[in-house]
Amino acid sequence: MKLKPLPKIKVRNHVALSPLLQKGGVFETQKPKAVHRRERRQSKQQLNKTAWL
């Protein structure tokens, strides 16, 4: 009985794994809806923390 040949291991692209090519950081732009949503949530939380009476 013959054994099946093992599949070759796929070589990863080491250049693509470089931290310099990763997304995010200083250059990532914020979406206007996300900024607005964050500001609304923070203001609501601040209003909930205040003692009204």
N, C-alpha and C positions, 0 to 999 in steps of 0.2 A: 504494500500500500504506500503510495507516494504522499508526501506531505505537501500541503499548499505552500507556495512561497509567501513569506510574511510581507505585509504591505510596507512600503517605504515610509519612513517618518518624514512628514512635511517640514521643510526647513522654514523657520520663521524669518521674517524680514527684520533684522536687528536695527536697521536704520529707522524703521517706522516706530519702534519701541522707544526711541530716544526721548527723554523728557523735554527736549527743546521743541519737539513737534507736537506735544500734547496740547489739547484745547484748554481754554480757561486762563485764569490769571488776570493781569492788568488789561489785556487787550479784549477781554470778553465784554460785550456790550449788554446792558440791561434792557429788557423789553419794557416799554412804557406801561403796559398793563400790569406787569409784575411789580414795578415800582409803585404804581398807584395803589395796587392791592396791599402792598406792604405798609404804605403810609396810612391807609384806612384802618388796617388791623391794629397798628400801633396806636393810632388816635383812639380807637374804640377801647383798647386795653387801658389806656391812660384815663379815659373817662370812667371806666368801671372801677379803677383804683381810688378815685377821689371820693371823699365822704361828702355827700350832698347835704345832709342834715346834721 
